[in-house]
Amino acid sequence: MASEKWNRRGTYSNFIKHLKRIHPNEYERIVSSDAAYLSEEENVFSNDRTTADLGNIKYKQNQFILSITKNLIIKCGLPFNFVEHASFRDFLKDCHLKFEPVSSRKLKRAVIPLLKNNVLKTIHEALNNINHLTLTVDGWCDRRCRSFLGVTCHFIDSKMIPQAYLIDFLRFRSPHNGESILRLTEDVLNRFNVKEKVFKIITDNASSMINAYKFGLFTDEEDDAFDYQTHSISNTNSLPDDYDGKLYLIFYHIQFAESELQ
């Protein structure tokens, strides 16, 4: 495809940029194929399945790819590139004779974003039907010492069933101070439009967490300390009778909060 000949060994380390700059026609063809695949996946998720031919090979192919993504990659935590392994493709040929190989790039750019959008839609619908919720916020570091901030919400639905959702898992860049934690938390609340529904925030004993939710927010340290020492249900904070729906955050100061939540 390229007009020039290269005498060096190895692969081109930035092939996509090279393709976009030197071979724009081929690049557009690859991008358009991914867009067409995404539109097909949206049809698979459509509730109107009367138009879908259940005997269609392409439909079964898409369902098979969705099952691989949900059950093997998401639930089992396998890497994306395992779908390109020769042994895995031989296994798929034994299970599905007409299965077309799928690339990890297609899973990342087409299937995963679609599944994420569907999950976010479900979370938005659930949060729109409640009036009050509680947040838990915690930070983690991976093996490369990159910091992340996880935010979960907890509430009781209309059927009196406790529900818990991971609403966001953010890259937490420095500085790791209270202002940064507060800013990220407010961004998440504004994105889900639940800022006025939050009643309590539960976190650990880190100084940055304490500073984040003490600064400019309502606190009741005496009641929280009393609740932690007695563990009495009758003494826990409840919604006040004159609660007006405004932001009413309480820093729930619990040492070893992780063991308490379990």
Phi and psi in degrees as GROMACS dihedral restraints (atoms count N, CA, C in turn):
[ dihedral_restraints ]
;  ai    aj    ak    al  type     phi  dphi    fc
    3     4     5     6     1   -80.3    20    10
    4     5     6     7     1   144.3    20    10
    6     7     8     9     1   -79.1    20    10
    7     8     9    10     1   -23.8    20    10
    9    10    11    12     1   -93.6    20    10
   10    11    12    13     1   151.9    20    10
   12    13    14    15     1  -105.9    20    10
   13    14    15    16     1   137.5    20    10
   15    16    17    18     1  -110.7    20    10
   16    17    18    19     1   130.8    20    10
   18    19    20    21     1   -97.7    20    10
   19    20    21    22     1    -4.0    20    10
   21    22    23    24     1   -90.3    20    10
   22    23    24    25     1   154.6    20    10
   24    25    26    27     1   -89.6    20    10
   25    26    27    28     1   168.4    20    10
   27    28    29    30     1    98.5    20    10
   28    29    30    31     1   177.6    20    10
   30    31    32    33     1  -103.8    20    10
   31    32    33    34     1   158.0    20    10
   33    34    35    36     1   -75.1    20    10
   34    35    36    37     1   118.0    20    10
   36    37    38    39     1   -71.5    20    10
   37    38    39    40     1   -19.7    20    10
   39    40    41    42     1  -129.7    20    10
   40    41    42    43     1    63.7    20    10
   42    43    44    45     1   -67.1    20    10
   43    44    45    46     1   -38.0    20    10
   45    46    47    48     1   -63.7    20    10
   46    47    48    49     1   -44.6    20    10
   48    49    50    51     1   -65.0    20    10
   49    50    51    52     1   -38.8    20    10
   51    52    53    54     1   -62.7    20    10
   52    53    54    55     1   -43.3    20    10
   54    55    56    57     1   -65.0    20    10
   55    56    57    58     1   -40.4    20    10
   57    58    59    60     1   -68.3    20    10
   58    59    60    61     1   -34.6    20    10
   60    61    62    63     1   -85.4    20    10
   61    62    63    64     1   -39.6    20    10
   63    64    65    66     1   -98.1    20    10
   64    65    66    67     1   -34.7    20    10
   66    67    68    69     1  -125.2    20    10
   67    68    69    70     1    72.3    20    10
   69    70    71    72     1   -64.4    20    10
   70    71    72    73     1   -33.3    20    10
   72    73    74    75     1   -65.3    20    10
   73    74    75    76     1   -45.4    20    10
   75    76    77    78     1   -66.3    20    10
   76    77    78    79     1   -35.6    20    10
   78    79    80    81     1   -64.4    20    10
   79    80    81    82     1   -43.6    20    10
   81    82    83    84     1   -64.0    20    10
   82    83    84    85     1   -34.9    20    10
   84    85    86    87     1   -66.8    20    10
   85    86    87    88     1   -39.2    20    10
   87    88    89    90     1   -68.7    20    10
   88    89    90    91     1   -42.9    20    10
   90    91    92    93     1   -64.8    20    10
   91    92    93    94     1   -40.1    20    10
   93    94    95    96     1   -66.9    20    10
   94    95    96    97     1   -32.4    20    10
   96    97    98    99     1   -66.9    20    10
   97    98    99   100     1   -37.1    20    10
   99   100   101   102     1   -66.5    20    10
  100   101   102   103     1   -38.5    20    10
  102   103   104   105     1   -65.7    20    10
  103   104   105   106     1   -38.5    20    10
  105   106   107   108     1   -66.0    20    10
  106   107   108   109     1   -37.5    20    10
  108   109   110   111     1   -65.0    20    10
  109   110   111   112     1   -39.3    20    10
  111   112   113   114     1   -64.0    20    10
  112   113   114   115     1   -39.8    20    10
  114   115   116   117     1   -65.7    20    10
  115   116   117   118     1   -34.4    20    10
  117   118   119   120     1   -67.3    20    10
  118   119   120   121     1   -38.4    20    10
  120   121   122   123     1   -66.5    20    10
  121   122   123   124     1   -35.2    20    10
  123   124   125   126     1   -64.1    20    10
  124   125   126   127     1   -34.7    20    10
  126   127   128   129     1   -68.0    20    10
  127   128   129   130     1   -32.6    20    10
  129   130   131   132     1   -65.5    20    10
  130   131   132   133     1   -38.5    20    10
  132   133   134   135     1   -81.1    20    10
  133   134   135   136     1    -4.6    20    10
  135   136   137   138     1   -66.6    20    10
  136   137   138   139     1   140.9    20    10
  138   139   140   141     1   -71.1    20    10
  139   140   141   142     1   -23.1    20    10
  141   142   143   144     1   -84.6    20    10
  142   143   144   145     1    84.8    20    10
  144   145   146   147     1   -90.4    20    10
  145   146   147   148     1     3.6    20    10
  147   148   149   150     1   -67.8    20    10
  148   149   150   151     1   -26.3    20    10
  150   151   152   153     1   -85.0    20    10
  151   152   153   154     1   -13.4    20    10
  153   154   155   156     1   -87.2    20    10
  154   155   156   157     1   133.6    20    10
  156   157   158   159     1   -86.3    20    10
  157   158   159   160     1   106.5    20    10
  159   160   161   162     1   -64.0    20    10
  160   161   162   163     1   -21.7    20    10
  162   163   164   165     1   -89.5    20    10
  163   164   165   166     1     1.5    20    10
  165   166   167   168     1   -72.2    20    10
  166   167   168   169     1   136.4    20    10
  168   169   170   171     1   -66.2    20    10
  169   170   171   172     1   -38.1    20    10
  171   172   173   174     1   -66.1    20    10
  172   173   174   175     1   -37.0    20    10
  174   175   176   177     1   -63.9    20    10
  175   176   177   178     1   -45.6    20    10
  177   178   179   180     1   -64.5    20    10
  178   179   180   181     1   -36.0    20    10
  180   181   182   183     1   -61.1    20    10
  181   182   183   184     1   -45.6    20    10
  183   184   185   186     1   -64.7    20    10
  184   185   186   187     1   -40.6    20    10
  186   187   188   189     1   -63.5    20    10
  187   188   189   190     1   -36.8    20    10
  189   190   191   192     1   -66.3    20    10
  190   191   192   193     1   -42.0    20    10
  192   193   194   195     1   -65.8    20    10
  193   194   195   196     1   -40.6    20    10
  195   196   197   198     1   -62.7    20    10
  196   197   198   199     1   -39.7    20    10
  198   199   200   201     1   -65.5    20    10
  199   200   201   202     1   -40.7    20    10
  201   202   203   204     1   -61.3    20    10
  202   203   204   205     1   -44.0    20    10
  204   205   206   207     1   -66.4    20    10
  205   206   207   208     1   -47.0    20    10
  207   208   209   210     1   -72.3    20    10
  208   209   210   211     1   -44.8    20    10
  210   211   212   213     1   -87.6    20    10
  211   212   213   214     1   -36.8    20    10
  213   214   215   216     1   -94.6    20    10
  214   215   216   217     1   -46.2    20    10
  216   217   218   219     1   -81.2    20    10
  217   218   219   220     1   -49.6    20    10
  219   220   221   222     1   -78.0    20    10
  220   221   222   223     1   -52.9    20    10
  222   223   224   225     1   -77.4    20    10
  223   224   225   226     1   -39.6    20    10
  225   226   227   228     1   -88.7    20    10
  226   227   228   229     1   -14.1    20    10
  228   229   230   231     1    73.2    20    10
  229   230   231   232     1    26.7    20    10
  231   232   233   234     1   -77.2    20    10
  232   233   234   235     1   152.0    20    10
  234   235   236   237     1   -70.4    20    10
  235   236   237   238     1   159.0    20    10
  237   238   239   240     1   -64.5    20    10
  238   239   240   241     1   -37.9    20    10
  240   241   242   243     1   -73.3    20    10
  241   242   243   244     1    -3.2    20    10
  243   244   245   246     1   -68.7    20    10
  244   245   246   247     1   -21.8    20    10
  246   247   248   249     1   -70.1    20    10
  247   248   249   250     1   -15.8    20    10
  249   250   251   252     1   -96.2    20    10
  250   251   252   253     1    -0.3    20    10
  252   253   254   255     1   -71.3    20    10
  253   254   255   256     1   139.5    20    10
  255   256   257   258     1   -62.3    20    10
  256   257   258   259     1   -39.4    20    10
  258   259   260   261     1   -66.8    20    10
  259   260   261   262     1   -38.4    20    10
  261   262   263   264     1   -66.4    20    10
  262   263   264   265     1   -38.2    20    10
  264   265   266   267     1   -69.1    20    10
  265   266   267   268     1   -33.5    20    10
  267   268   269   270     1   -65.5    20    10
  268   269   270   271     1   -38.0    20    10
  270   271   272   273     1   -62.9    20    10
  271   272   273   274     1   -41.3    20    10
  273   274   275   276     1   -66.1    20    10
  274   275   276   277     1   -34.3    20    10
  276   277   278   279     1   -64.1    20    10
  277   278   279   280     1   -35.2    20    10
  279   280   281   282     1   -70.0    20    10
  280   281   282   283     1   -33.3    20    10
  282   283   284   285     1   -84.6    20    10
  283   284   285   286     1   -36.1    20    10
  285   286   287   288     1  -140.6    20    10
  286   287   288   289     1   103.2    20    10
  288   289   290   291     1   -63.2    20    10
  289   290   291   292     1   -34.5    20    10
  291   292   293   294     1  -100.9    20    10
  292   293   294   295     1    21.2    20    10
  294   295   296   297     1   -72.9    20    10
  295   296   297   298     1   130.7    20    10
  297   298   299   300     1   -92.5    20    10
  298   299   300   301     1   130.8    20    10
  300   301   302   303     1   -58.5    20    10
  301   302   303   304     1   142.3    20    10
  303   304   305   306     1  -115.6    20    10
  304   305   306   307     1   144.9    20    10
  306   307   308   309     1   -96.1    20    10
  307   308   309   310     1   156.9    20    10
  309   310   311   312     1   -65.6    20    10
  310   311   312   313     1   -30.7    20    10
  312   313   314   315     1   -64.0    20    10
  313   314   315   316     1   -39.6    20    10
  315   316   317   318     1   -68.8    20    10
  316   317   318   319     1   -36.7    20    10
  318   319   320   321     1   -64.6    20    10
  319   320   321   322     1   -40.9    20    10
  321   322   323   324     1   -68.8    20    10
  322   323   324   325     1   -40.6    20    10
  324   325   326   327     1   -94.9    20    10
  325   326   327   328     1   -16.6    20    10
  327   328   329   330     1  -120.8    20    10
  328   329   330   331     1   -52.5    20    10
  330   331   332   333     1   -78.9    20    10
  331   332   333   334     1   -50.1    20    10
  333   334   335   336     1   -60.5    20    10
  334   335   336   337     1   -47.3    20    10
  336   337   338   339     1   -59.7    20    10
  337   338   339   340     1   -35.4    20    10
  339   340   341   342     1   -67.9    20    10
  340   341   342   343     1   -43.1    20    10
  342   343   344   345     1   -63.9    20    10
  343   344   345   346     1   -38.5    20    10
  345   346   347   348     1   -63.1    20    10
  346   347   348   349     1   -42.6    20    10
  348   349   350   351     1   -63.2    20    10
  349   350   351   352     1   -37.9    20    10
  351   352   353   354     1   -68.0    20    10
  352   353   354   355     1   -38.9    20    10
  354   355   356   357     1   -66.6    20    10
  355   356   357   358     1   -43.2    20    10
  357   358   359   360     1   -62.9    20    10
  358   359   360   361     1   -36.4    20    10
  360   361   362   363     1   -63.7    20    10
  361   362   363   364     1   -41.5    20    10
  363   364   365   366     1   -63.8    20    10
  364   365   366   367     1   -41.6    20    10
  366   367   368   369     1   -65.6    20    10
  367   368   369   370     1   -42.8    20    10
  369   370   371   372     1   -60.0    20    10
  370   371   372   373     1   -43.1    20    10
  372   373   374   375     1   -64.5    20    10
  373   374   375   376     1   -38.5    20    10
  375   376   377   378     1   -68.4    20    10
  376   377   378   379     1   -40.7    20    10
  378   379   380   381     1   -72.7    20    10
  379   380   381   382     1   -25.1    20    10
  381   382   383   384     1   -71.8    20    10
  382   383   384   385     1   -19.0    20    10
  384   385   386   387     1   -97.7    20    10
  385   386   387   388     1     7.7    20    10
  387   388   389   390     1  -121.2    20    10
  388   389   390   391     1   163.9    20    10
  390   391   392   393     1  -109.3    20    10
  391   392   393   394     1   -28.3    20    10
  393   394   395   396     1  -140.4    20    10
  394   395   396   397     1   147.8    20    10
  396   397   398   399     1  -151.7    20    10
  397   398   399   400     1   165.9    20    10
  399   400   401   402     1  -121.2    20    10
  400   401   402   403     1   140.5    20    10
  402   403   404   405     1  -105.6    20    10
  403   404   405   406     1   149.2    20    10
  405   406   407   408     1  -123.3    20    10
  406   407   408   409     1   133.6    20    10
  408   409   410   411     1  -127.6    20    10
  409   410   411   412     1   133.5    20    10
  411   412   413   414     1  -152.7    20    10
  412   413   414   415     1   157.9    20    10
  414   415   416   417     1  -116.0    20    10
  415   416   417   418     1   151.2    20    10
  417   418   419   420     1  -136.9    20    10
  418   419   420   421     1   162.9    20    10
  420   421   422   423     1  -130.3    20    10
  421   422   423   424     1   139.3    20    10
  423   424   425   426     1   -89.9    20    10
  424   425   426   427     1  -170.7    20    10
  426   427   428   429     1   -67.0    20    10
  427   428   429   430     1   -22.6    20    10
  429   430   431   432     1   -92.0    20    10
  430   431   432   433     1    10.9    20    10
  432   433   434   435     1    63.6    20    10
  433   434   435   436     1    28.7    20    10
  435   436   437   438     1   -88.0    20    10
  436   437   438   439     1   134.4    20    10
  438   439   440   441     1   -93.5    20    10
  439   440   441   442     1   144.4    20    10
  441   442   443   444     1  -136.5    20    10
  442   443   444   445     1   155.7    20    10
  444   445   446   447     1  -125.4    20    10
  445   446   447   448     1   121.9    20    10
  447   448   449   450     1  -104.7    20    10
  448   449   450   451     1   137.7    20    10
  450   451   452   453     1  -127.0    20    10
  451   452   453   454     1   120.7    20    10
  453   454   455   456     1  -119.2    20    10
  454   455   456   457     1   152.1    20    10
  456   457   458   459     1  -121.4    20    10
  457   458   459   460     1   148.0    20    10
  459   460   461   462     1  -135.8    20    10
  460   461   462   463     1   136.2    20    10
  462   463   464   465     1  -160.3    20    10
  463   464   465   466     1   172.7    20    10
  465   466   467   468     1  -113.3    20    10
  466   467   468   469     1   124.7    20    10
  468   469   470   471     1   -79.9    20    10
  469   470   471   472     1  -174.5    20    10
  471   472   473   474     1   -66.0    20    10
  472   473   474   475     1   -20.5    20    10
  474   475   476   477     1   -93.5    20    10
  475   476   477   478     1    11.7    20    10
  477   478   479   480     1    62.5    20    10
  478   479   480   481     1    35.6    20    10
  480   481   482   483     1  -109.4    20    10
  481   482   483   484     1   126.1    20    10
  483   484   485   486     1   -64.5    20    10
  484   485   486   487     1   135.3    20    10
  486   487   488   489     1  -125.3    20    10
  487   488   489   490     1   146.4    20    10
  489   490   491   492     1  -140.2    20    10
  490   491   492   493     1   133.2    20    10
  492   493   494   495     1  -132.9    20    10
  493   494   495   496     1   138.0    20    10
  495   496   497   498     1   -84.9    20    10
  496   497   498   499     1   104.9    20    10
  498   499   500   501     1   -88.8    20    10
  499   500   501   502     1   -20.3    20    10
  501   502   503   504     1  -166.5    20    10
  502   503   504   505     1   151.0    20    10
  504   505   506   507     1  -136.2    20    10
  505   506   507   508     1   101.3    20    10
  507   508   509   510     1  -103.3    20    10
  508   509   510   511     1   148.4    20    10
  510   511   512   513     1   -74.0    20    10
  511   512   513   514     1   119.7    20    10
  513   514   515   516     1  -104.3    20    10
  514   515   516   517     1    95.7    20    10
  516   517   518   519     1   -87.6    20    10
  517   518   519   520     1   158.9    20    10
  519   520   521   522     1   -68.6    20    10
  520   521   522   523     1   153.0    20    10
  522   523   524   525     1   -80.3    20    10
  523   524   525   526     1   142.2    20    10
  525   526   527   528     1   -90.7    20    10
  526   527   528   529     1    66.1    20    10
  528   529   530   531     1  -115.4    20    10
  529   530   531   532     1   179.0    20    10
  531   532   533   534     1   -64.7    20    10
  532   533   534   535     1   -35.7    20    10
  534   535   536   537     1   -64.3    20    10
  535   536   537   538     1   -40.2    20    10
  537   538   539   540     1   -66.4    20    10
  538   539   540   541     1   -41.5    20    10
  540   541   542   543     1   -63.6    20    10
  541   542   543   544     1   -43.1    20    10
  543   544   545   546     1   -63.6    20    10
  544   545   546   547     1   -40.7    20    10
  546   547   548   549     1   -65.6    20    10
  547   548   549   550     1   -44.2    20    10
  549   550   551   552     1   -64.8    20    10
  550   551   552   553     1   -39.6    20    10
  552   553   554   555     1   -63.0    20    10
  553   554   555   556     1   -44.1    20    10
  555   556   557   558     1   -66.1    20    10
  556   557   558   559     1   -35.0    20    10
  558   559   560   561     1   -62.2    20    10
  559   560   561   562     1   -41.7    20    10
  561   562   563   564     1   -65.8    20    10
  562   563   564   565     1   -43.7    20    10
  564   565   566   567     1   -64.1    20    10
  565   566   567   568     1   -40.2    20    10
  567   568   569   570     1   -68.7    20    10
  568   569   570   571     1   -34.0    20    10
  570   571   572   573     1   -66.1    20    10
  571   572   573   574     1   -36.0    20    10
  573   574   575   576     1   -95.8    20    10
  574   575   576   577     1     0.3    20    10
  576   577   578   579     1    57.2    20    10
  577   578   579   580     1    46.4    20    10
  579   580   581   582     1  -126.5    20    10
  580   581   582   583     1    16.6    20    10
  582   583   584   585     1   -60.7    20    10
  583   584   585   586     1   -38.0    20    10
  585   586   587   588     1   -83.2    20    10
  586   587   588   589     1    -3.0    20    10
  588   589   590   591     1   -98.9    20    10
  589   590   591   592     1    -9.4    20    10
  591   592   593   594     1   -75.6    20    10
  592   593   594   595     1   128.6    20    10
  594   595   596   597     1  -104.0    20    10
  595   596   597   598     1   -42.7    20    10
  597   598   599   600     1  -140.3    20    10
  598   599   600   601     1   153.3    20    10
  600   601   602   603     1  -122.1    20    10
  601   602   603   604     1   122.6    20    10
  603   604   605   606     1  -105.7    20    10
  604   605   606   607     1   129.4    20    10
  606   607   608   609     1  -147.2    20    10
  607   608   609   610     1  -172.9    20    10
  609   610   611   612     1   -93.4    20    10
  610   611   612   613     1  -164.4    20    10
  612   613   614   615     1   -95.9    20    10
  613   614   615   616     1    13.9    20    10
  615   616   617   618     1   -65.7    20    10
  616   617   618   619     1   144.1    20    10
  618   619   620   621     1   -64.1    20    10
  619   620   621   622     1   -35.5    20    10
  621   622   623   624     1   -66.5    20    10
  622   623   624   625     1   -35.8    20    10
  624   625   626   627     1   -67.3    20    10
  625   626   627   628     1   -40.4    20    10
  627   628   629   630     1   -63.2    20    10
  628   629   630   631     1   -45.2    20    10
  630   631   632   633     1   -66.9    20    10
  631   632   633   634     1   -31.9    20    10
  633   634   635   636     1   -64.0    20    10
  634   635   636   637     1   -44.4    20    10
  636   637   638   639     1  -102.4    20    10
  637   638   639   640     1     0.2    20    10
  639   640   641   642     1   -88.6    20    10
  640   641   642   643     1   -33.0    20    10
  642   643   644   645     1   -75.1    20    10
  643   644   645   646     1   112.1    20    10
  645   646   647   648     1    74.7    20    10
  646   647   648   649     1    11.5    20    10
  648   649   650   651     1  -123.8    20    10
  649   650   651   652     1   158.2    20    10
  651   652   653   654     1   -70.9    20    10
  652   653   654   655     1   131.9    20    10
  654   655   656   657     1  -133.0    20    10
  655   656   657   658     1   153.4    20    10
  657   658   659   660     1  -143.1    20    10
  658   659   660   661     1    76.5    20    10
  660   661   662   663     1   -65.5    20    10
  661   662   663   664     1   -36.7    20    10
  663   664   665   666     1   -65.3    20    10
  664   665   666   667     1   -44.5    20    10
  666   667   668   669     1   -66.4    20    10
  667   668   669   670     1   -38.8    20    10
  669   670   671   672     1   -66.9    20    10
  670   671   672   673     1   -41.2    20    10
  672   673   674   675     1   -64.8    20    10
  673   674   675   676     1   -37.9    20    10
  675   676   677   678     1   -66.7    20    10
  676   677   678   679     1   -39.8    20    10
  678   679   680   681     1   -64.3    20    10
  679   680   681   682     1   -39.4    20    10
  681   682   683   684     1   -68.2    20    10
  682   683   684   685     1   -37.7    20    10
  684   685   686   687     1   -75.0    20    10
  685   686   687   688     1   -38.7    20    10
  687   688   689   690     1   -92.2    20    10
  688   689   690   691     1   -29.3    20    10
  690   691   692   693     1    54.8    20    10
  691   692   693   694     1    33.4    20    10
  693   694   695   696     1   -93.6    20    10
  694   695   696   697     1   129.2    20    10
  696   697   698   699     1   -66.4    20    10
  697   698   699   700     1   -34.6    20    10
  699   700   701   702     1   -68.4    20    10
  700   701   702   703     1   -19.3    20    10
  702   703   704   705     1  -101.5    20    10
  703   704   705   706     1     1.8    20    10
  705   706   707   708     1   -74.9    20    10
  706   707   708   709     1   154.7    20    10
  708   709   710   711     1   -70.3    20    10
  709   710   711   712     1   138.6    20    10
  711   712   713   714     1  -124.6    20    10
  712   713   714   715     1   169.2    20    10
  714   715   716   717     1   -64.2    20    10
  715   716   717   718     1   129.4    20    10
  717   718   719   720     1   -68.6    20    10
  718   719   720   721     1   156.1    20    10
  720   721   722   723     1   -65.3    20    10
  721   722   723   724     1   -30.9    20    10
  723   724   725   726     1   -98.1    20    10
  724   725   726   727     1    25.5    20    10
  726   727   728   729     1   -63.3    20    10
  727   728   729   730     1   122.9    20    10
  729   730   731   732     1  -101.7    20    10
  730   731   732   733     1     8.4    20    10
  732   733   734   735     1    86.6    20    10
  733   734   735   736     1    -0.1    20    10
  735   736   737   738     1   -78.4    20    10
  736   737   738   739     1   169.5    20    10
  738   739   740   741     1   -60.9    20    10
  739   740   741   742     1   118.3    20    10
  741   742   743   744     1  -133.6    20    10
  742   743   744   745     1    78.9    20    10
  744   745   746   747     1   -97.5    20    10
  745   746   747   748     1   135.7    20    10
  747   748   749   750     1  -124.0    20    10
  748   749   750   751     1   125.0    20    10
  750   751   752   753     1   -76.8    20    10
  751   752   753   754     1   116.6    20    10
  753   754   755   756     1   -94.5    20    10
  754   755   756   757     1    94.4    20    10
  756   757   758   759     1   -79.6    20    10
  757   758   759   760     1    98.3    20    10
  759   760   761   762     1  -125.6    20    10
  760   761   762   763     1   122.8    20    10
  762   763   764   765     1   -78.4    20    10
  763   764   765   766     1   139.3    20    10
  765   766   767   768     1    58.1    20    10
  766   767   768   769     1    49.4    20    10
  768   769   770   771     1   -63.5    20    10
  769   770   771   772     1   -28.2    20    10
  771   772   773   774     1   -64.1    20    10
  772   773   774   775     1   -42.7    20    10
  774   775   776   777     1   -69.8    20    10
  775   776   777   778     1   -31.0    20    10
  777   778   779   780     1   -67.8    20    10
  778   779   780   781     1   -39.2    20    10
  780   781   782   783     1   -67.6    20    10
  781   782   783   784     1   -31.5    20    10
